[in-house]
Amino acid sequence: MNVALITGAGRGIGRAVAIALSRANHAVLLAARTESELASVARECRDAGAPFAEVRAVDLADGAAVDALASSALETHGAIDVLVNNAGIFAGGSAVDGDPDTWAHLFAVNTLAPMRLMRRLAPAMVERERGTIVNIGSVAAIEGMKGPGAYAASKHGLRGFTLSSYERLREHGIKVVLVNPAYVNTPMARGAPGVRLDRLLSPEDVASAVMLAVTTSAACCPSEITLRLTRRADA
């Protein structure tokens, strides 16, 4: 039985990924801040075929809490087969504006939490010489963003660590994949001015990319998958 840990699993992309993995007969550990949302997704996962769905309410901005999440997963299950670092928050601010304290919180969730979970969970994967790590990045990590530079920087950091981890871990048969979506129809994107919701990616589109990473052989797995919009979202 394969066990998957998904962060930010209470809604949006995380929910879609958790359900997709459940349909593929993965047991799922669902992590996010809001326990009520996680409980609802857990029911959907069990209905979709997950052997079990466990809820882990955690603030991913808290490094000690992230470490405790990893320790609990290892103690309960021995190793995690699939880690999906999806949780992310948005904050604006560029070189001429923004709040550095807000940026620190942004990096704690978007960059450091995935790094901490990988650091804690990858050694067991190395020992077994198998495992999949999928990090949800953003096209902002490739192109940058005029206004929300701090958000783009957090995703650039995640991209750099993911690609470096791919090089470090692939010799052990471990897949490390970065999925870079464009705008996705989630609450984060719905607040963006001038964005047409009918032209955005769906959470299920991103989940399909995650499942491509999960199901592809470690002998030929991509290191990066970028999902672009067919048509401009602001047209």
C-alpha positions as CSV (number, residue, x, y, z in Angstrom):
1,M,0.0,0.0,0.0
2,N,1.4,3.4,-1.0
3,V,1.0,6.3,1.4
4,A,0.9,9.9,0.2
5,L,1.3,13.1,2.3
6,I,-0.4,16.2,0.7
7,T,-0.1,19.6,2.2
8,G,-2.6,22.3,1.6
9,A,-5.1,19.5,1.2
10,G,-8.2,21.2,2.5
11,R,-9.3,22.7,-0.8
12,G,-8.3,23.7,-4.3
13,I,-5.3,21.9,-5.8
14,G,-4.5,20.0,-2.7
15,R,-8.0,18.6,-2.5
16,A,-7.9,17.6,-6.2
17,V,-4.6,15.9,-5.8
18,A,-5.7,14.0,-2.7
19,I,-8.8,12.7,-4.5
20,A,-6.8,11.7,-7.6
21,L,-4.3,9.8,-5.5
22,S,-7.2,8.1,-3.6
23,R,-8.6,6.9,-6.9
24,A,-5.2,5.4,-7.7
25,N,-5.5,3.4,-4.4
26,H,-3.1,5.5,-2.3
27,A,-3.7,6.0,1.4
28,V,-3.5,9.7,2.1
29,L,-2.4,12.0,4.9
30,L,-4.0,15.3,4.6
31,A,-2.3,18.4,6.1
32,A,-3.5,22.0,6.3
33,R,-4.5,24.5,8.9
34,T,-8.3,24.0,8.9
35,E,-9.4,20.7,10.4
36,S,-13.0,20.9,9.3
37,E,-12.0,21.3,5.6
38,L,-9.6,18.4,5.9
39,A,-12.3,16.2,7.5
40,S,-14.6,16.9,4.5
41,V,-11.8,16.0,2.0
42,A,-11.0,12.9,4.0
43,R,-14.5,11.7,3.5
44,E,-14.2,12.3,-0.3
45,C,-10.9,10.5,-0.4
46,R,-12.4,7.4,1.3
47,D,-15.3,7.5,-1.1
48,A,-12.8,7.7,-4.0
49,G,-11.1,4.5,-2.9
50,A,-8.3,5.5,-0.4
51,P,-7.5,2.6,2.0
52,F,-7.5,5.3,4.7
53,A,-7.4,9.1,4.9
54,E,-5.9,10.7,8.0
55,V,-6.1,14.4,8.9
56,R,-3.2,16.4,10.2
57,A,-4.1,20.0,11.2
58,V,-0.9,22.0,11.1
59,D,0.4,25.5,10.6
60,L,3.1,25.1,8.0
61,A,4.6,28.5,8.8
62,D,5.7,26.9,12.1
63,G,8.9,25.0,11.6
64,A,8.6,22.9,14.7
65,A,5.0,21.9,13.6
66,V,6.3,20.9,10.2
67,D,9.0,18.8,11.8
68,A,6.4,17.2,14.1
69,L,4.2,16.4,11.1
70,A,7.1,14.6,9.4
71,S,8.0,12.7,12.6
72,S,4.4,11.6,13.1
73,A,4.1,10.3,9.5
74,L,7.4,8.4,9.8
75,E,6.5,6.9,13.2
76,T,3.0,5.8,12.0
77,H,3.9,4.6,8.5
78,G,7.6,4.0,8.4
79,A,8.1,5.9,5.2
80,I,6.1,8.1,2.9
81,D,5.8,6.9,-0.8
82,V,4.6,10.2,-2.2
83,L,5.1,13.7,-0.8
84,V,3.1,16.5,-2.5
85,N,4.2,19.9,-1.2
86,N,1.2,22.0,-2.4
87,A,0.5,24.4,0.4
88,G,1.1,28.0,-0.5
89,I,0.1,31.5,0.3
90,F,0.2,34.7,-1.7
91,A,1.6,38.1,-0.7
92,G,2.6,41.1,-2.8
93,G,5.4,43.4,-2.6
94,S,8.3,44.4,-4.9
95,A,11.6,46.1,-4.5
96,V,9.8,49.4,-3.8
97,D,7.0,48.3,-1.5
98,G,5.8,45.4,0.7
99,D,6.4,44.3,4.2
100,P,9.5,42.2,5.0
101,D,7.8,40.5,7.9
102,T,5.0,39.4,5.6
103,W,7.7,38.1,3.2
104,A,9.2,36.1,6.0
105,H,5.9,34.4,6.6
106,L,5.5,33.8,2.8
107,F,8.8,32.1,2.6
108,A,8.2,30.0,5.7
109,V,5.1,28.4,4.0
110,N,6.0,28.5,0.3
111,T,9.7,27.6,0.5
112,L,10.9,26.5,3.9
113,A,8.0,24.1,4.7
114,P,8.6,22.0,1.6
115,M,12.4,22.0,2.2
116,R,11.9,20.9,5.8
117,L,9.5,18.1,4.8
118,M,11.8,16.9,2.1
119,R,14.7,16.9,4.5
120,R,12.8,14.8,7.0
121,L,11.1,12.4,4.6
122,A,13.7,11.8,1.9
123,P,16.2,9.8,3.9
124,A,13.6,6.9,4.3
125,M,13.0,7.1,0.6
126,V,16.8,6.8,0.0
127,E,16.9,3.8,2.3
128,R,14.2,2.0,0.3
129,E,15.5,3.4,-3.1
130,R,12.0,4.6,-4.2
131,G,9.6,7.4,-3.7
132,T,8.1,10.5,-5.4
133,I,8.3,14.1,-4.3
134,V,6.2,16.6,-6.2
135,N,6.4,20.3,-5.4
136,I,3.8,22.7,-6.7
137,G,5.6,25.8,-8.0
138,S,4.3,28.5,-10.3
139,V,5.1,30.0,-13.7
140,A,6.1,33.0,-11.6
141,A,9.2,30.9,-10.8
142,I,10.1,31.1,-14.5
143,E,8.9,34.4,-15.7
144,G,8.8,36.6,-12.6
145,M,5.9,39.0,-11.7
146,K,5.8,42.8,-11.9
147,G,3.9,43.3,-8.7
148,P,4.1,40.3,-6.4
149,G,7.9,40.0,-6.5
150,A,8.0,38.4,-3.1
151,Y,5.7,35.6,-4.1
152,A,7.7,35.0,-7.3
153,A,10.9,34.9,-5.2
154,S,9.4,32.3,-2.9
155,K,8.6,30.1,-5.9
156,H,12.0,30.7,-7.4
157,G,13.5,29.4,-4.2
158,L,11.3,26.3,-4.3
159,R,12.3,25.8,-7.9
160,G,16.0,25.9,-7.1
161,F,15.7,23.5,-4.2
162,T,13.5,21.1,-6.2
163,L,15.8,20.9,-9.2
164,S,18.9,20.5,-7.0
165,S,17.1,17.8,-5.1
166,Y,16.3,16.1,-8.4
167,E,20.0,15.9,-9.1
168,R,20.8,14.7,-5.6
169,L,18.1,12.0,-5.3
170,R,17.6,10.6,-8.8
171,E,20.6,8.2,-8.4
172,H,18.6,6.6,-5.6
173,G,15.6,5.9,-7.8
174,I,13.6,8.8,-6.3
175,K,11.5,11.1,-8.5
176,V,11.6,14.8,-7.7
177,V,9.3,16.9,-9.9
178,L,8.3,20.5,-9.9
179,V,4.8,21.4,-11.3
180,N,4.5,25.0,-12.4
181,P,0.9,26.0,-13.0
182,A,-0.2,29.3,-14.5
183,Y,-3.3,30.8,-12.9
184,V,-5.6,28.2,-11.4
185,N,-9.2,28.7,-10.5
186,T,-8.8,28.8,-6.8
187,P,-9.6,31.5,-4.2
188,M,-6.0,32.8,-4.5
189,A,-6.5,33.6,-8.3
190,R,-10.1,34.7,-8.1
191,G,-9.1,37.8,-6.3
192,A,-6.7,38.9,-9.1
193,P,-8.1,42.0,-11.0
194,G,-9.0,41.5,-14.6
195,V,-8.6,37.7,-14.6
196,R,-11.2,35.7,-16.5
197,L,-12.1,32.7,-14.5
198,D,-13.3,30.7,-17.5
199,R,-9.8,30.7,-18.9
200,L,-8.0,29.5,-15.9
201,L,-6.6,26.0,-15.2
202,S,-8.7,23.9,-13.0
203,P,-7.3,22.2,-9.8
204,E,-7.9,18.9,-11.6
205,D,-5.6,20.0,-14.4
206,V,-2.8,20.4,-11.8
207,A,-3.8,17.1,-10.2
208,S,-3.4,15.4,-13.6
209,A,0.2,16.7,-13.9
210,V,0.9,15.4,-10.4
211,M,-0.4,12.0,-11.3
212,L,1.8,12.0,-14.4
213,A,4.8,12.5,-12.1
214,V,3.6,9.8,-9.7
215,T,2.9,7.2,-12.4
216,T,5.9,7.7,-14.7
217,S,8.8,5.4,-14.3
218,A,11.8,6.7,-12.3
219,A,13.9,5.8,-15.3
220,C,12.5,8.6,-17.3
221,C,10.6,10.9,-15.0
222,P,10.6,14.7,-15.9
223,S,12.1,17.1,-13.4
224,E,9.7,19.9,-14.3
225,I,6.2,20.2,-15.7
226,T,4.9,23.6,-16.7
227,L,1.2,24.2,-17.3
228,R,0.5,27.2,-19.4
229,L,-2.9,28.7,-20.3
230,T,-4.2,28.1,-23.8
231,R,-5.5,31.7,-23.9
232,R,-4.5,34.8,-21.9
233,A,-6.4,35.0,-18.6
234,D,-6.7,38.8,-18.8
235,A,-7.9,39.0,-22.4
